[in-house]
Amino acid sequence: MKTDVAILGAGLSGLGCASFLRQVGIKVAVLEKDCVPGGKVQTVQEDGYVVELGPLGWLDKEPAVAAFVNQLGLEALPAEEAQGQRWLLKDGSLHLLPSGPLSFLRTPLLSGAAKLRLMREPFISARRDGEESIHDFATRRFGKGVADTFFGAMVSGIFGGDARALSVQAAFPLMAGWESESGSCLRGAMRHMRKKKAQLKAGESPTTSGKLHSLPQGMGQLLQVAAQSLGSAYHGSTEIDRVVWRHGAWVLFRGGQEVGQADHVVFTTPACVTAQLLEEGDGSLRRAAAGIQGASLQVVTAAYAREQVAHPLSGFGFLALRGQGFRPLGVQYPSTIFPSQTPSGKVQLRVLLGGSFDPEAANLSDQALQQAALHPLRDLLGVQGDPERVWMRRIAGGIPQYALGHLERLAVFQQWERQLPGLYFAGDSLFGVGVNAVLKQALAVSERIQAKHFA
């Protein structure tokens, strides 16, 4: 096999990068160790149910996602308006999360003192150097009440992680940039919104809704169609075990045998796997990769008859604060978000467990995991009886943890890119988690390859 670009991994990042490159006539080969594409995306279709055991969808904010979907000739499925409502479990009760300045002032989730401290944010001196944990950043800018309640829940919901351990510059670079550029997150956010409005008015930026979207047959449809569109350029069940730069080309090995060559190679694999594949060198890549750990995630989705659940299940679902005796990280309401993906008269409850706070969840038996996920919902949501169906998935190391020092580790990978021609890194280990982040990076990598290929 001789190709312009070899892409390792057929998740969203790898297939997105391949699609962007093929669109401009660059020859690609996508190599995936598993028999089916998808990576973290996994969708089950069964008797009228569309069940997501990976990401539920994407927020319509990133042009790269729309470009990928459109290139494949797919039509996105928008979520119901109710999904905009999100809740937080605190002290045994569900509270609606604030969605704007006035609702922050009215929310019972913050004390009066915490609200006054929040209002002081524009007058807090900025810190413009050094890496900082998300919790320290939020406490310094917004106060401890906001940091413990909102940022703690947000980080456990997005990363399954601890706000005290993760880097704000790596996990939330936009927010950190608001402070460094404007001296205040509030002023930075307002400047950001004004800039976006000006770009929209001038036609320099595509119109986006910020609304959650998926596909009629689920997120798995996106990966299946993308892999099928590659034809013979997609190679499933092909695990590469070594990649070497030799005589002006990247050489790929499997089982000690050369299986292909490429002018460019894109790694979308987890950082630790990437470092093993590029094992030749001074060990710097392996040391950097060792600091990028992943938190396991368990997804348990249960189907009930609607009359079995007393709660109205309005909105997207809820996050649960840690340390309050409620084991799941959160619960989502897929049948409210995308009603067409659940049979009439039924509901889906999707429960997330694990993360860095609860690594033991990964070792539970299937029966114990189902009990841990669903038993806490009986009183909280008024769930009666056993579910009609249950789907479970265990994602080992599923969510990369951008711990303090991540920017230094990222710099090592970027140094390797600069030193070796045609080497590129993508995927969620380095540049951001979620559908939007990985496809944005995939597009950026494809554009860099195009610039060199057509130079």
N, C-alpha and C positions, 0 to 999 in steps of 0.2 A: 504494500500500500504506500503510495506516494501522494501527498496532498499539500495544499497551501497551509492549512491550519488543522492541527489535531486538538480536539477538545476533550478533556478527561472529565467525565461525569455528565449524566443526562437528566439532571434536575432542571429547575427553572433557569438557573444561570447558564448552564451549558447549552441547553436547547435554545434559549433566548439569543445567546451570542451566535450560535450557528445560524439561526434564522436571519439575524441582522447582516451577517457576512454573505450568506447566499443571495440575499436581496440585491447585492451589488456585484454578483458574479464571482465571488471568491470561493474556491473549492475547499470544502471542509470534510472532516471525518469526526464523528462523535463516538467516543468509546465509553461504554457503561458496563460496570462489572456485574450488575444484576440482570435478570432476564427481561425485566420490564423497566421503562423509564419512570421518572417521577421524583427520585430523591425523597425529600420530606413530604411531597404531595402524594396523597393516597386517597382515592375515592372509591366507595363501594356503592354499586347500584343493585338494589334487591327489592323486588315486588313493589315498585313505586317509590321506594326510599332512595334518596341520594344522600349518602352519609360521608361526611368529610372526616378523615382520620389524620389529616394534616391541616394546612392553613384553610380557613373558611372562605377566603377571597382576598380582594385587594381594595384599597381606598383609591378612588379616582382622583389622584393627585399627581401621578407620575406619567409623563408622556411616553416613556419607554414601554410601559405596560400596554397602553393603548396601541402603540405601534406594533408590538408583538401580536396582540390579539387580532388586529386588523390585517396584518400580513398573512395570517393563517385563515382569513375569511370567516372568522367567528364573530358572533354577536353577543355582547356581554349581557348578563342578567342583573339588573339593579335590585338592590335590597329594598324591602318595604320601608316606608318613612319611619315606622316605629323603631327601627334599629338604631336611630340616633339617640334613643334614651338608654343610658347605661347606669348601673347601680353599684353600690358598694355595701358590702356586709360589714357592719361594725357594731360591736356590743350586741350581737344576736339579732339585729334588725337591718333591713334593706333600706338604704337611703339613695335617692336620686343624685347622681353626680352633677355638679354644677356645669353649665355649658356656656356661661358668659359672666361678665363682671357683676351684674346685679345678682345673679344666682349664687355667686361666691359669697356675697354679703348676706344672703338669706339662709344659706345652708346650715343645718344643725350639725354638720360634720366638723365645724370649726367653732371654737369658743370665741367670745367677743374679743379677747386679747389677741388671739391668733389672727382674727380678721383685721384688727388695727395694725398688727405687725405686717401683714400682707400688703396693706395700703402704703407702707413705707418703702416698698421695693424700689421705686424710681430714685429714691434719695440715698440708697445704700451705695457706698463706694465700690467701684469695680475692681476685680482682680483679673489681671490680663496675662499672667504667666503661670506656668506649672500645671500639671495634671491634678485633678481633684475628683473625689468620689461624688456620685450623684447626691447622696444624702448630705454631704458637707456643703456642696454647692447650693442645694435647695434650702438648707437651714440658713446659710449665710444670706441668701437673697430674699427668701420668703418667710423664714421663721420655722421653728421646730414643728409647730402644728401642721403646717402645710407639708413639710418634708416627711413627717411620719405618716400622715394620712394619705395624701394624694400621690406623692412621689413613691412612697413605699408600695402602694397598691399598683401603680403604673408599671414599676420595674418588675414586680413579681408577675404581672399580667403579660408583659411583653417578652421578658427574658427568663421568667421563672427564677429570677435572681435577687440578690440582696443589694439594695441601693447603697449600702455602706461599703460594698466591695467593688462595685463597677465604676468605670471612668465616665464622667459626664461628657468629656471631650470626644470619647470614642462612641458612646452609646447615643448621645443627643448632641451632635456637633452643631446643629442649627441653633439650638437654645444657648449653648455655650458661646457661639459666635455673636449672638445678640448682645451679650454682656460685653465681650471684648471690643465689638465695633461701636456700640451705642452707649456703653456705660450702664445699661439697664436692660433687663429682659423685656419689660413692658415697652420701653421706647424702641427697642430692637424689633419687637413683634409688630408694632405699629408701622415702623419704617418698612418692614418686610411686606406687610399687607398693602401699603401704598405703592410699593414697587411692583407688586404683582398686578394691581389694578391698572397701573400705567402700562405695563407690558400687554395686558389683555386689550386695553383700549387701542394700543398701537399695533395690535395684531402680531406681537412678538412672542406671545405665549399662547398655547392652546387652552381653550376653555375646559375647566375641570369642575367637578361637582363636590369632591371630597366625600362622596357617598360610597358605601361598600358595594362591590360588584362581585359576581362569580360568573359561571356559565350554566346553561340549562342542565347539562349533565355533570356539573360539578367541576372542580379544579382539575381533576384527572383528565377531563376532555382536552384541556389546553396542552398537556404533556403528550397525550396520545396522538393528537393531530400534528403536533410539532414533530414528533419522532417519525410519524408516517410520511410527512412531507419531505423528509430527508432521503427516503428511499434507501438505496444501497450505501449511502453515506452514514447511516446509523448502524452501529455495531453493538448489539446487546450481548450479554454474557461474555464480555471481553475485558478481563481484568489485567491491566498493565501493571507490572511490578518494578519497572525501572525505566527512567527517561534520562538520556545522556545527550549533551551537545557534542557532536563529533563531525569534523570535516565540513563545517558550514551548514549543518542541518541537525534537527532534533531527531534522535533515533529512539524508537519505542520498543521495549522488550516485554515478552511474556513467557514465563517459564524458561528464562535464559535464552530464548530465541528472538531474534529481531523480527518484528511484525509490521513495522512501518517507519516512514520518515516524513517529516514536515518542516516547512520553513519557520512556522510559528507553532507554539504549543500554549494552550490555555488550561490552567489547573483550576477546576471548580470544586475539587475535592476538599475535605476537611484539612485544616492546617497540618495536623500531625501526619496524615496520609501523604500530603504534598511533600513534606520534608523527607519522608521515607523514600518516596519515588526519586527525589533529587538528592540522594544520599551522598554523592560525591561532593567534597568541599571541606570547609574548616569546621563544620558542626554548628555554625551560627544559626542556620535555618532550623535545625532540630531544637536547639535551645530556645529559640523564639517560639516555635510551635508548641513546645511543652507548656508554655504559660497560657495557651489559649485552650482552656478546657470547655467541655460541653456539659450542660445540665440535662439529665434525662427527663423525658416527659411521657406521661401515660395519658392516653385519650380514651375515655369511656363514654360511648353514646348509647343511650337507652331510648326505646320507643314505647310509648304508653298510649292507651286510649285517652281521648281528651277528658273524659269524665273521671279519669283516675287522678288528675292533677287539679287541685282547687285553685292554685295561683293563676292569675290571668296571663302570666308569661309575657308581659309587655316589654318591649325594648329588645336590646341586644343580649342582655344577661347581666351577670354581676361578677365583680372581683371580690375577693375576701382578704381582709387584712390578716397578716401573719400573727401568730402568738395569741389567738383568741379561741382556740379549741375547735376550729373548723378546718378540716384537713385539706380539702380541695383548694387549688389556687383560684378557681373560679368556675362558673357555670354559664354556658351559652344556650340560647334558645333558637336553634336552626330553623325550626318550623315557623317561628315568627319572622325571622330574618328573610328566609326564602321559602314562602309557603308552598310553592309549586314542587318543592323537593320532598314533600311529605304527603302521604295519602290523606284524603279527607277524613276527619274524625280522629286523627292521630297527632301526636306531638313528639318531637325529639328533644331530649335534654343531653347536652354535651358537657362532660365534666373533665377538667384538666387537673392532674395531680403530679407531684414530683417537684422538679426544679432543685435549686441548690439548697433550699430549706428542708427538703424532704427526700433525700436520695434513697432512703429505705423503701419508698414506694415502688421502685424498680424491681425489688426482690419479692414482692408479694405474689402469691399464687393468683391465678385468674379469679378464683372464687373470692379470695380476700380483697383483691383489687376492686372487684365489682361491689363488694360490701362497703369498702372505704369510700367509693365514689357515690353510691346511691343512698346509703342509709342516712347520711346527714340531710338529704333533701326531703325526707318524710315530713318532719315537722315544719321545716322552713318553707317549703313550697306546697305543703298539703298533698304529698304523693301517697296514694293508697295502693296496696297490692304490689305484685311483681311486674316488672316490665314485660312487654310482649316479645321484645327482641333486644339483644345487647351486642354491640360491636366494640372491640377493644384493640388498641395498638400501643405498643411500647417503642418509643423512639430513644434509643440509647445515645447519649451525648447530643440530644436533639437541638438544644439552643446554645450557641456559643456564648461564653461569658467574657465580656470585655472588661476584665479586671484591670485595676490600676497598673500602669505600665504597658497598656495595650498599644499606645502610640509608639513606644520604643520598639515593641515587637513588630508592629506594622512596618516601621522604618527598615527593619532588617529585610523583610520580604521585598520592599520597594527597592532596596539597594541591590538585591539579586536581579531584579528586573532591569536595572540600569546597567549591570555588569554583563549580563548574558543577552545576546541578540535574540529577538523573537520569543522571549519568555514573558508570560502574563499570568496574573493571579486574579481570580474572581471568586464568587461564592460568599456565603455569609460568615465564614470564619474571621474575615478581616474587615469588611467594609460596611456592614449593616445587616440586620436581620429583617425578614419579611419580604413579601413579594415585590414591593416597590423598590426596596433597597437593592436586592440582588439583580433585578432587571435593569435598574439604572446603571449599576456597575458593569453588567454585561454589555450594554449599549456603549458605555465609555470605552471598554476594552476593544469592542469591534471597530469603533471609530479610530482608535490608535493603530490597529492592524491595517485598516484601510489606508491610512495616511502613509504607512511604510510600504504597503504592497503596491500602491499606485504611484509612489514617488518616482 
